[in-house]
């Protein structure tokens, strides 16, 4: 059975990538990388047509930890 829906892993990868780039852009001076501690997703539906966009914003930007939300 073939359905025209976007696979959830695609959405999760986009959110993870958006949050990662946002984190890189706000690393403390002298930092050369980061490690993801947790990735949590809540799926309410899927995209069946149109364009998928994602924006990551900061919930917390500390010296040693950062928390991002991707929508």
C-alpha positions as CSV (number, residue, x, y, z in Angstrom):
1,X,0.0,0.0,0.0
2,X,1.5,3.3,-1.1
3,X,0.5,6.5,0.6
4,X,1.7,10.1,-0.1
5,X,2.8,11.1,3.4
6,X,6.1,12.3,4.8
7,X,7.9,9.7,6.9
8,X,8.3,10.8,10.6
9,X,12.1,10.2,10.5
10,X,12.4,12.9,7.8
11,X,10.7,15.5,10.1
12,X,12.8,14.4,13.1
13,X,16.0,14.7,11.0
14,X,15.0,18.2,9.9
15,X,14.3,19.3,13.5
16,X,17.5,17.8,14.8
17,X,19.5,19.5,12.0
18,X,17.9,22.9,12.6
19,X,18.5,22.7,16.4
20,X,22.1,21.6,15.7
21,X,22.9,24.6,13.4
22,X,21.2,26.9,15.9
23,X,23.5,25.5,18.7
24,X,26.6,25.8,16.6
25,X,25.7,29.5,15.9
26,X,25.6,30.2,19.6
27,X,28.5,28.2,21.1
28,X,30.5,29.9,23.7
29,X,33.8,31.5,22.6
30,X,36.5,28.9,22.2
31,X,34.1,26.0,22.0
32,X,34.7,23.8,18.9
33,X,31.7,21.4,19.1
34,X,28.9,20.0,21.1
35,X,27.1,16.8,22.1
36,X,23.4,16.3,22.0
37,X,22.0,15.1,25.3
38,X,18.4,14.4,24.4
39,X,16.0,14.5,21.4
40,X,12.3,14.4,22.1
41,X,9.6,14.5,19.6
42,X,5.8,14.7,19.6
43,X,4.1,13.8,16.3
44,X,0.6,15.1,15.8
45,X,0.3,14.4,12.1
46,X,2.3,14.4,8.9
47,X,2.7,16.5,5.8
48,X,0.8,15.3,2.8
49,X,1.5,18.2,0.4
50,X,3.3,21.6,0.3
51,X,6.6,22.8,1.7
52,X,8.2,21.7,5.0
53,X,9.9,24.5,7.0
54,X,11.6,24.3,10.4
55,X,12.8,27.0,12.8
56,X,14.8,26.3,15.9
57,X,14.8,28.8,18.8
58,X,16.5,28.9,22.2
59,X,14.7,28.0,25.4
60,X,18.0,28.2,27.3
61,X,21.5,29.4,26.2
62,X,24.0,28.7,29.0
63,X,27.8,28.4,29.0
64,X,27.7,24.6,29.2
65,X,24.2,23.7,28.1
66,X,21.7,24.9,25.5
67,X,18.1,23.9,25.0
68,X,16.4,24.3,21.6
69,X,12.9,23.9,20.4
70,X,12.3,23.2,16.7
71,X,8.9,23.9,15.1
